[in-house]
Structures are given as structure tokens and as C-alpha cells.
Amino acid sequence: MSSTFTPSTSVPLQATTDAAEATVAPSAPAGGGQVHRPRRLRRTGTLRRMVRETVLTAADLIYPLFVMEGEGQKEAVPSMPNCFRYSLDLLLEEAKAVWELGIGAIALFPLISHHLKDNAGTESYNPEGLIPRAVRALKQALPDLLVITDVALDPYSSEGHDGIVQNGQILNDETAAVLAKQALVQAEAGADFVAPSDMMDGRVREIRQALDAEGWINVGILAYSAKYASAYYGPFRDALDSAPKFGDKKTYQMDAANAREAIKEVELDIKEGADIVMVKPALAYLDVICRIKQHTNLPVAAYNVSGEYAMVKAAAQQGWIDEKAVMLETLTSMKRAGADLILTYFAKDAALALRP
């Protein structure tokens, strides 16, 4: 009996061969042998929170506040939505609200009347000036709130510069002597930290020596160690009417292109007695924050400045971004880069958003 092999027309020969091999070949791992799956740790919100590397809290934030003369006054800053200049009575109310949100520190900046301004910034060390009165009132009302005072001449200067001007030049050593007087008056009023933001050479040493000589050994110095000559400061200068009357600040504030120089500035301020060092601005200088954090064991602060704040606010008002999400992502990026403390006009909004 003869037989003829007739291949099946329903199952191709190759498929038959593959099927036979599959019966003897070991089973392939699910997912093609993918062992490391980072997404496993992103699967749920609870899991993401458990493995989160950087956690932003209200305790990380310092709230800058603008104070002015008068009573019952609250003036909006047009270029900084939801930021205001407060007369002293309303400043106290705002500070209490800040404290109740878990924000432990504020930084004070004054709007000084034009008739009190001069080239030498003499109003800056008036014991009965706006800032000393504000500090005394704040410490009486909220003794545990940390009050940080700005040490610089630009709010008090008729020229709008951070130092004394002579023949178009900013005098360094003469300015540092005035800054020491200013810091002493602020310390005597009850400031917890004085914060020189002027970028004069040697001013931290001058201030530390002056404070110690008068017994203010526990008053700290938060030094604006790496403060850049930045285009991001415009809205702040509007808030305090402190824009320079001529030129710019590039002969004393840092060049935006320099990062190694920031380390030198930080080293000098640490040697001269700084307790906290700061980078300003923050968002465009995250690399500098990171470098400084790796270089020192001191706390590192970052200033989320007015221009950074205003850009987020403006885009949110146009409906182009989610303001809350961008705010928190931005602040988290600063902490991730190495900032231990963040000065930000978003402090109240962020504290509310971070509540459980």
C-alpha cells in the first residue's frame, strides 16, 4: 500500500517547527528578561511618598515682607501679584498668619520715604527708623518668630545703590563701616539674623566684629554670599522704589556667567563669620546652589526672587500653567539642588499647599 505525504494546508511548516521547539525550549521570563523596573517604586502615591528623596516643608521657607510707614495701609505691588507693602500694624497681622501656617522666619525689607534718603544711607542706622521699630513690634508680638533684617544701603540711598557713591564709583570700605552700624541697630532692636545683601568685600567681617564687640554674639549673619547681577530683580526694586539712579550693579554683584567665583565668595564669608550662606537668584543658579552645598557644611539658603515669582504668576494668570504644581516643583528643585532654606514670596501659598 503506497502512501503519499501531503503537507497540511492549515498549518504552515515553519509554524509547526516553531511549535515543536516551543515544547522543549525553556519558558522566556515575562517581559523579555527585564529585571530592573524603576516603575515598581512609582506605582502608587503612598509608595512614591515613601521613597521620595527630597521633601519640601513649611519649615524650609522664609517669607520676605515689605514694610512701610503709616497705619492701616496695605498697598499691592503691581509687578508681584498677591504681594503687598504693609504698614506696621498690618505687618503684625500678616506675620501672625505666617506663623500659624508653620513658617518660622520672615525677612524684612523697608520702603523708605524719599526725604529720608541720602548718599550715605544715614537713615539705615537710625534707632527709631522703620526697620528697628518693626523688629521690636514683631519680637514683642511673636517672640519665637525668627526675624531676619536686610543689611544694605539701596533702600536708603538717594542713588539707589548698595553703597556710598563717589565720582560714579561705589566705595567699598566706607560702605562696610556704615553696614556695621546698620547691623548693630537691627541687633539692638531684636533681630535674630542680619543679612548683608550688598556684596561689599569684607562686610561680613566688619559686621561680625561690630556685633561681638557690643555683646551681640548670638545674632547670626545670613550672608548673601553669591548674589548675582541679575535681571530677575526688577519687581523687587519696584516694590521698594530702590532701582539704581545710574548705571548698574555689575561692579559689586557677581557676573551671571561665573560659578567657580561663587565658591571663593562663600569661602571668604565663612572665614569672616557667616552662619548661613545664600545664593541669589535661585532658579537660574541651581548649579551654583549644588556646588556650594557640596563645598560647605553650613546651611545654604536660596532666594526665589521677585522675577522668578512674577513669571509664574503671570503665566498662571494667562491660564498657561498650573500655578500650584509649578510653584511646588520650582521650590522642590531648589531644595533638591541643595538649599536648606528658601526665601520665597510663595511661602504662604506653599505652606497651605503642603498641609496634609
C-alpha positions in Angstrom: 0.0 0.0 0.0 1.5 3.2 -1.0 1.2 6.5 0.9 1.8 10.0 -0.2 2.8 12.7 2.3 0.6 15.7 1.9 1.6 18.8 3.9 -1.2 20.4 5.8 -2.7 23.4 4.2 -4.0 24.7 7.5 -0.6 24.9 9.5 2.5 26.2 7.8 5.6 24.0 8.1 7.5 26.8 9.9 4.8 27.3 12.4 4.8 23.5 13.1 8.5 23.5 13.6 8.3 26.6 15.9 5.6 24.9 17.9 7.7 21.8 18.3 10.7 23.8 19.5 8.5 25.7 21.9 7.6 22.4 23.7 11.3 21.8 24.6 12.7 25.3 24.9 12.6 26.9 28.5 10.0 29.5 29.1 11.2 33.1 28.5 10.9 35.4 31.5 7.9 37.6 31.5 8.8 41.0 30.0 11.7 39.7 28.0 14.1 39.4 30.9 13.6 43.0 32.3 14.9 42.6 35.8 15.2 46.3 36.9 11.9 48.1 36.8 12.1 51.5 38.4 8.4 52.0 37.8 7.7 49.5 40.6 8.5 52.2 43.0 6.2 54.7 41.3 3.1 52.5 41.3 1.1 54.3 43.9 1.0 57.7 45.7 1.8 56.0 49.0 4.9 54.3 47.6 6.1 57.4 45.8 5.9 59.3 49.1 7.8 56.6 50.9 10.8 56.6 48.6 10.8 60.4 47.9 14.4 61.7 48.1 13.5 65.4 48.6 10.7 66.6 50.9 9.7 70.2 51.0 8.1 71.5 54.2 6.9 74.8 55.5 9.8 74.8 57.9 12.1 75.2 54.9 10.6 78.5 53.9 11.4 82.1 54.8 8.8 84.8 53.9 10.0 88.2 52.6 7.8 91.0 53.8 7.7 94.7 52.7 7.0 97.3 55.4 6.2 101.0 55.1 5.2 103.9 57.2 1.6 104.6 58.1 -1.4 102.9 59.7 -4.0 100.6 58.2 -2.2 100.6 54.9 -1.8 97.7 52.5 -0.5 98.5 49.1 -0.4 96.0 46.3 2.9 95.6 44.3 1.7 95.7 40.7 4.5 93.6 39.3 4.2 91.0 42.1 0.6 89.7 42.3 -0.6 88.9 45.8 2.4 90.7 47.4 1.9 93.9 49.4 3.6 96.6 51.3 2.3 96.7 54.9 2.1 99.4 57.5 3.4 98.2 60.8 0.0 97.4 62.3 -1.0 95.2 59.3 2.5 93.7 59.1 2.0 92.2 62.6 -1.3 90.6 61.4 0.4 89.2 58.3 3.3 87.8 60.5 0.8 86.1 62.8 -0.9 84.4 59.8 2.5 83.3 58.6 3.5 81.9 62.0 0.2 79.9 62.2 1.0 78.3 58.8 4.2 76.8 60.3 6.6 79.3 58.6 9.2 80.1 61.2 11.0 83.1 59.7 10.4 86.3 57.9 12.8 88.6 56.1 12.0 92.4 56.3 12.5 95.0 53.6 11.6 98.6 54.0 10.0 101.2 51.7 11.8 104.4 52.8 10.4 107.9 52.2 12.4 109.9 49.6 13.1 112.7 52.1 15.0 110.3 54.3 17.3 109.1 51.6 20.8 110.4 51.1 24.1 109.1 49.5 25.5 107.9 52.8 22.3 105.9 53.8 22.3 107.5 57.2 18.6 106.5 57.9 19.7 102.9 57.8 21.2 103.2 61.3 18.5 105.4 62.9 17.5 103.5 66.1 14.0 104.9 65.6 13.8 104.1 61.9 11.2 101.9 60.3 13.0 98.6 60.5 14.1 98.9 64.2 10.5 99.8 65.1 9.2 96.9 63.1 11.6 94.4 64.6 10.7 95.5 68.2 7.0 95.2 67.5 7.4 91.8 65.9 9.5 90.3 68.7 7.1 91.6 71.2 4.1 90.1 69.4 5.7 86.9 68.2 8.9 86.2 70.3 9.6 82.8 68.7 9.3 84.1 65.1 12.7 84.5 63.6 13.2 88.0 62.2 15.8 88.5 59.5 16.8 92.0 58.6 18.3 93.2 55.3 21.7 95.0 55.6 22.3 97.2 52.6 22.1 100.8 51.6 20.0 100.7 48.4 16.6 101.2 50.2 18.1 104.2 52.0 20.3 105.6 49.2 19.4 108.6 47.1 21.4 107.0 44.3 19.7 103.6 44.6 23.0 101.7 45.0 24.1 99.3 47.8 27.0 101.5 48.7 28.2 105.1 49.1 28.8 106.7 45.7 31.7 109.0 44.9 32.5 110.2 41.4 30.4 107.4 39.9 32.2 104.7 41.9 30.8 102.6 44.8 33.1 103.0 47.8 33.7 99.6 49.5 35.3 100.1 52.9 33.4 103.3 53.7 30.2 101.4 52.9 31.1 98.4 55.0 31.5 100.7 58.0 28.0 102.0 57.6 26.7 98.5 57.2 28.2 97.5 60.5 26.3 100.5 62.1 23.1 99.4 60.5 23.5 95.8 61.7 24.1 97.0 65.2 20.9 99.0 65.3 19.0 96.0 64.0 20.5 93.7 66.5 19.7 96.0 69.4 16.1 96.1 68.2 15.9 92.3 68.5 16.8 90.9 65.0 17.7 87.2 65.1 19.7 87.4 61.9 21.2 90.3 60.0 21.5 89.6 56.2 24.1 91.7 54.3 22.9 91.7 50.7 25.2 94.5 49.4 28.2 92.4 48.2 30.9 94.8 49.5 34.2 93.0 50.2 34.8 92.3 53.8 31.4 93.4 55.1 30.7 90.1 56.9 33.9 90.6 59.0 33.1 94.2 59.8 29.6 93.2 60.9 30.7 90.2 63.0 33.3 92.3 64.7 30.9 95.1 65.5 28.2 92.7 66.8 30.7 90.8 69.0 32.2 94.0 70.4 28.8 95.1 71.6 27.9 91.8 73.1 25.5 90.6 70.3 27.3 87.2 70.0 24.1 85.3 69.4 22.9 87.4 66.5 23.5 85.4 63.3 24.7 86.5 59.9 22.9 85.2 56.9 25.2 86.3 54.1 24.2 86.9 50.5 27.4 85.2 49.6 26.8 84.6 45.9 24.5 87.4 44.8 24.5 87.8 41.1 23.9 91.0 39.0 20.6 89.6 37.7 17.8 90.8 35.5 15.4 88.9 37.8 15.3 91.7 40.4 13.1 94.2 38.6 9.8 93.7 40.5 11.6 93.8 43.9 13.0 97.2 43.0 9.5 98.4 42.1 8.3 97.2 45.5 10.9 99.3 47.4 11.5 102.1 44.8 15.2 101.2 45.0 16.4 101.0 41.4 19.8 102.5 40.8 19.7 106.1 39.6 22.6 105.5 37.2 24.5 102.5 35.8 24.0 99.0 37.2 25.4 96.9 40.0 27.8 94.8 38.0 30.9 96.2 39.7 29.9 94.6 43.0 27.3 91.9 42.3 28.6 88.7 40.6 28.8 88.1 36.9 26.0 85.7 35.8 28.5 83.6 33.8 30.6 82.6 36.9 30.2 79.6 39.1 33.8 79.0 40.5 33.8 82.6 41.8 30.8 81.7 43.9 32.9 79.2 45.9 35.5 81.9 46.5 32.8 84.3 47.8 31.4 81.6 50.1 34.8 80.7 51.5 35.5 84.4 52.3 32.2 84.9 54.0 32.6 81.7 56.1 36.1 82.8 57.2 34.7 86.2 58.1 31.9 84.7 60.3 28.8 83.9 58.3 26.4 81.4 59.9 24.3 80.8 56.7 25.4 81.4 53.1 23.0 82.2 50.3 22.7 82.1 46.6 20.5 84.8 44.8 18.7 84.3 42.5 17.8 80.6 42.8 16.1 79.2 39.8 18.7 80.1 37.2 21.5 79.2 39.6 20.6 75.7 40.7 24.1 74.5 39.7 25.7 77.1 41.9 23.5 76.0 44.9 24.6 72.4 44.3 28.3 73.4 44.1 28.1 75.4 47.3 26.2 72.7 49.2 29.0 70.2 48.3 31.6 72.7 49.5 30.4 73.6 52.9 28.7 72.1 56.0 27.0 75.4 56.8 23.2 75.8 56.0 22.7 77.0 52.4 19.9 79.4 51.6 18.4 80.2 48.2 16.4 83.3 47.3 13.5 82.6 44.9 13.5 86.2 43.7 10.8 88.5 42.5 11.3 88.0 38.8 11.0 84.2 39.2 7.8 84.7 41.3 6.3 87.2 38.8 6.9 84.9 35.8 5.0 82.0 37.4 2.2 84.4 38.4 1.9 85.9 35.0 1.8 82.6 33.2 -0.8 81.3 35.6 -3.0 84.3 35.1 -2.9 83.6 31.4 -4.0 80.0 32.1 -0.8 78.7 30.5 0.4 76.7 33.6 -0.9 75.1 36.8 0.3 77.6 39.3 0.3 75.3 42.4 2.0 72.5 40.6 4.7 74.8 39.1 5.2 76.6 42.4 5.8 73.3 44.3 8.0 71.8 41.5 10.1 75.0 41.4 10.6 75.2 45.2 11.4 71.4 45.3 14.0 71.9 42.6 15.8 74.4 44.8 15.8 72.1 47.8 16.9 69.2 45.6 19.8 71.3 44.4 21.0 71.7 48.0 19.1 74.6 49.5 18.3 74.1 53.2 16.3 77.3 53.4 14.3 79.1 50.7 13.3 82.7 50.8 10.2 82.9 48.6 7.2 85.1 48.1 5.3 81.8 47.6 5.9 80.9 51.2 2.2 81.3 52.4 0.8 79.6 49.3 3.3 76.8 49.5 2.7 76.2 53.2 -1.1 75.9 52.5 -0.5 73.6 49.6 1.8 71.4 51.7 -0.7 70.9 54.5 -1.8 67.2 54.9 
